[in-house]
Amino acid sequence: MLGSLILLIGSVWAADDHAIDVRVKGMVCSFCIQGVEKKFSSVESIDKFKVDLDKSSVFIWLKKEQSLKDEQIRTLILDAGYEVEKITRPEAKPE
């Protein structure tokens, strides 16, 4: 049961088609995570985010009807001391 719960929680944080995937150059340790988390935690439009060192990514989920421009993301990453390699946004799905 505990294993299932951990798997479920992990899947919530996994990259999905609703997350903005920001590939970041230079993150290598838990100190890096703290610096990036500090920058992203103050952004009002972000619902949640996850820093993943193994994938060198920050996954961002926005609050409903909120936006965050690529330039804002780049600035946050640069202010944390790192460089953005690529920003991948979810594709709009037809209704």
QUIURLIN-V997799 format. One record per backbone hydrogen bond with DSSP energy under -0.5 kcal/mol. NH is the residue of the N-H (numbers start at 1). CO is the residue of the C=O. If there is no record, write none. Layout:
((NH,CO) (NH,CO))
//
This chain:
((5,1) (6,2) (7,3) (8,4) (9,5) (10,6) (11,7) (12,8) (13,9) (14,10) (19,16) (20,60) (21,19) (21,88) (22,20) (22,58) (23,21) (23,86) (24,56) (25,83) (33,29) (34,30) (35,31) (36,32) (37,33) (38,34) (39,35) (40,36) (41,37) (42,39) (43,40) (44,42) (46,43) (47,61) (48,61) (50,59) (52,50) (52,57) (53,51) (56,52) (56,53) (57,52) (58,22) (59,50) (60,20) (61,48) (63,45) (66,63) (73,69) (74,70) (75,71) (76,72) (77,73) (78,74) (79,75) (80,76) (81,78) (82,77) (83,25) (85,23) (86,23) (88,21) (89,87))
//
